[in-house]
Every structure is written in C-alpha cells, then in structure tokens.
Amino acid sequence: MLEESVDRYTSLKKYNLDAIVSLNTSGIITSANPAAEAITGYSALELIGMPFADLLVPEEEGTQTQLHNIMHEGALAGMEMKIVRKSGQPAYLLATPAPIYVNRRQVGCYIIAKDITEQKRKDELLLKSEKLTIAGQLAAGVAHEIRNPLTALKGFVQLMGRSEHGYSQYLPIMKEELERIEVIISELLMLAKPQAVQMKIADLAVLVQEVVMLTSAQAMLLNIEIRFFPTGEPLPIRCDPNQIKQVFVNFLKNAFEAMPQGGTIDVSMETTEQGLTLVRVADQGCGISQEQLRQLGEPFYSTKEAGTGLGLLVSHKIIEHHKGRIHIASEVGVGTTIQVTLPIHR
C-alpha cells in the first residue's frame, strides 16, 4: 500500500502538465517535476537547492511577501508571478500554493504553476486592439467636439456684428475658446500618445457658470434664455476642468438644437447629504421617446439627422472617469432633463 501510494504521488508529479515544485520553510526548492524543468529551462538537479526567489524578476517583491506569508502564516491565495527562464526570457505563471504538513507541522509548501505567457501575449494584443478601437472612437468624438467652441465663437461674432456697441469683454473668452480648439486638435494629433489628464480641485459652480456665459451669445441669437440657479456656495470637485466644461457645453448645445422655436433652459445646482452635487439641465424642447432614450449613449446612435451620437458617448465616459453618473429623463413635447451627479471633494 505504501509503494502504491508513492507511485500515485510520483505519477501525479511526473505527468502533470503544470509545474510542481516543493519548497522548505526557508524557500529553498527541494523537488521539481518535468513540467517545471520545461517551463524554467533548468534541470531538476539545478533547481533543487536553489532559492525560489532567485527565479523571480527583481520587481516581484509582492510575490516574495506572499510566499513568506504562506510559509509562516498558512495564508493561501492564487497569484500571478513573473520569472526569468534560464535563457533569460521572462515567463508569466499563474501559481497556486499548497502547504506541506508532516505530523501536523508545516514543513514547506508546494507551488503548482501554469504557464500563462502565451495567454498574456494574447491579452496584450487584445488590449492594443481595444486601444485602437477606442482611438478611432475618440478621433471621431474629438472632431465632433471641435464644433462646441466654434458654436460659441460664431455666436459672439454674429452678436458683435449686429451691435453698434463694443463687446471687448467677450474677446478674452473668444481667445480662450480658440486656445481650446488648439488643445483639442493637438489631442487629435496625439492620439497615439494621449496627453495626461490634468486633474485638480476646481469649483463646479464656477465651471458651469463659465459654460453658461460661453453659450449665452448663441442662446440669444436663437431666442433662448438660459437661467442659472447656483447653490451660492463653493462646490469643490476633483476634475479636469476642460473635460467638465466640454460635457456641459455639449448638453447645452443639444438643448439648443431641440428648441428651434426658442424657449427657456434652466441650469440648477444642489448638494445632497451623501456628499454629492447635482447639476440639472432642463430644456423645453421636443423631448425624446422612451424607446430612443434607452439607446442614447450608444456609438453612432443619434436622434439628430446629421448626428453621430458620439457627443453623449464621450460625455458619459468623462463623467464615469470622474466617478459620477448621468441620468436623462424626457417627455415628448415637454422637454428633457439631464442630471449629472459628481462627488464633492472634501
């Protein structure tokens, strides 16, 4: 029975497709099966007596800590680790530890590892493919968003052309919008190496007020009144101010297009007890049916004849990145209300 038990144990190790190595309490390899030889490139004789840590790449400190915990605390958890083969090439392993007990005392542990190097390579290719897909979406989205500052500039120019009075206070805003177009075009050209998002603490009330000011000229030409109802207190959020402005410019622009006969747009703000701030943009436009509402935010789905649907898609992505959410409610013939929820920075 003892011989049969040894044979079964030997067969389990010898013919297992996964690498199996045993370590003593000092982390020294005491045995290795043929699969471990194939994966590491070392022979069993070379592996026996080698500290297991010597197989790991230098930056795998977390794995060494986990191995220490397995040896001394009995903690069990699967882990990914990166080793260096004898040839110098890296290999990725999905390892599962199993403690070795003799007479109720832990004398070491087994490391059962699967080679996932090829899977990792496929995952990286998939990630690159996904990046290319996102880059394509962003390229179309950036081209779409260039229209937003142009809309404000067009409104200011038309307003200044129709009036005998000077509007010098609008010139810095126009300059700012031209600079924004330049940044957006730069982002379009730099898609292969995206620019870092400039996250900082900013007052959401000020950002929304600036957006209302930017779009008020265009609203006047369309016989639309924008009424702004701030909370009267600072609403600090951690954000990229340009991205947040881009979202609300897009919402107001959509509201303008939904109100060809003019009307009123209410932009209101409030805070909640949960430490959130709510911004509502309510228009008196044509509204959206429930069926269309369910499809909003999908790429290339738009309720507008010449729309791409990417403006709302990009807006959703930006707000999600800022740990917020967007809720849209609408009634045909009554109007649409968009609510943006963002966490207040404390």
Secondary structure, DSSP 4 states (H G I P E B T S, - for coil): -HHHHHHHHHHHHHS-SSEEEEEETTSBEEEE-HHHHHHHS--HHHHTTSBGGGGB-TT-HHHHHHHHHHHHH-----EEEEEE-TTS-EEEEEEEEEEEEETTEEEEEEEEEEE-HHHHHHHHHHHHHHHHHHHHHHHHHHHHHTHHHHHHHHHHHHHHHH-SS--GGGHHHHHHHHHHHHHHHHHHHTTTSPPPP--EEEEHHHHHHHHHHHHHHHHHHTTEEEEEE--SS--EEEE-HHHHHHHHHHHHHHHHHT-TT-EEEEEEEEE-TTSEEEEEEE--S----HHHHHHTTSTT--SSTT--SHHHHHHHHHHHHTT-EEEEEEETTTEEEEEEEEEPP-
